[in-house]
Amino acid sequence: MLLNDPKGIIQNVTLHGVILTNWTIFPLSLDPDDVAMILNISNVLGTPSDPSEPVSFYVGSIPAMPDGKPPLDTFLYLKNWSKGQAFVNRFNVGRYWPARGPQQTLYVPANSLNGNPDFNNTILLFEIDAAPCFISEYCYVEFIKNPMLGITEN
């Protein structure tokens, strides 16, 4: 059975409505060492990404469980975010695109979270479309107990 699910660039690449030609595409490596470097840069700069930029990195802290309780499996819910890649403590939890769904959450295994109450966990979002951070009330993520997988058609 073939899926009607094209991948890659499926239409013209444009900039301000002008079709681009003679351009080069290259991979962006986001392995754990690259993520660590990005996190170190964010610690030095200490400034948030500009939400008007089409591609941005966002870094946040997640407190460990109180009283040293071990972390539990959880699900990352990116309700207001557009499209990108999410990392928790340098662990790649996956790609998100809530508007396209049906899956609305990403699984975050307990062993990717730091249970030491003296250390925060770190989340890194590589947002490639549009961050919701023009309005601070929308610039957040949630960790929830149950997955939101959406409805699929057979």
N, C-alpha and C positions, 0 to 999 in steps of 0.2 A: 504494500500500500504506500503510495507516495503522498506526502504531506504538502499542502499548498502553503509552504512556509519558507519563502526565499530568504537567503542570508546575504550579507555583504552590502555593497553599494548597489542599489537597484534603480537609481535615477541620477540625473545630472548633479554634479557637485557645483554649487553656486556660492558666490560671495556678493551680498547686496544685489541679488538678482542677476548677476553676470555669471555665465557658465565658465568655470575654471578649466583650463587645459594644460597639458604638460606639467602636471604636478606629480609629486611622489608620495606614496603612502608608506609608513613604517610602523613597526610594532612599538608599543609603549610597555616596557617591562614593569611589572608591579609584583615582583617576587618579594619575600619577606625582608631582604636586605634593602631593597628600594623603598619599601614602606617605612622601615626604620629610619632611613635617611630623610624622608619627607617629614616624619614625626620630629626628628632632631631640628630640622629647619624651622618647623612651626614653633618649637620651643624657643628658638633664638629670635625669630621675628615677632611672635606673639600677637600678630594682627590677623583678623579674619580675612578670608577671600572676599573679593568684590562680587556680590551676587549678579552684577550686570555682565561679568565675564562669562563666556559660553562654557568654558571648562575650568573647574576650580576644585581645590582640595579643601575639605572641612575637617577639623579635628575637634574632638570633644572628650571629656572625661566621664567615666562611669564609676561611682563609688563601689567598693567591694561590699559584700554582704555584711551587715552589722554583726558584732559579736563573733567574728571569725567563722560564721556558718559557711559550709562549703557551697559554692555556686551551683545552681541548677541549670539544666537545659532551658533555653529560652528562645524567643522568636523576635527578631528585629523587625519593627514596623516603621516604614518610611512613608507615612501617609501623605505628606505634602511635597515630597521630593519628586524629581522628574525621572532621571535615568542615570545609572552609574554603577559603580562597584563599591562594595562595603568590606571593611577590614575591622576586626576586633583583636586588639593586641597582636598585630601583624599577621593574624590568621584571616585568610580570604574567605569570608562567609558567602560571597556570591554577588551576582548581578541583580540589580533591582530596576523595575520599570512598572510602577504601580498602575499607571494609566492604561497599560496594555494588558496586565494581569494574565490569567486569572489569579495567579499567586500574588498575595499582598505582603507576605512576610518571608524572612530568611531565617533558617534554622541556625542557632548559635549554640554549639555543644558546650556543656559545662566545663570540659577540660580546656576550652579556649579562654576561659575567664579566670582572673586572678582572685583567689579567695582570701588573700592576706588583707586584713582591714587597714594596714598601714600603706597600702598601695592602691591607687585608682587603676581601673581598666581604661584603655584608650580605644576610641573608635575613630576611624578615618574613612571619610566618604570621598570618592572621586566622582564628582558630579559632572556629567558631560552635556547636560541640556540647560536646565534652569533651576537654580536653588531657590527655596522659598524664603530666603533670608532678607528680602526687602522689608518684611514685617517680622519683627523679632518673635512674635507669638507663634509663628509658623516654622521657625528655624529650630526644630528639635526632632528627635527620634524617640521611639518608645520600645521598651523591651516588655513583651507580653507573654503570658503563660501558655496560650494556645495558638496554633497556627491559623492563619487566614488564607485558605487555599483557593477560594473563589469557586465559582460554578463552571464546570466544563460541559461541553456538548459532546455526545457520542457520534 
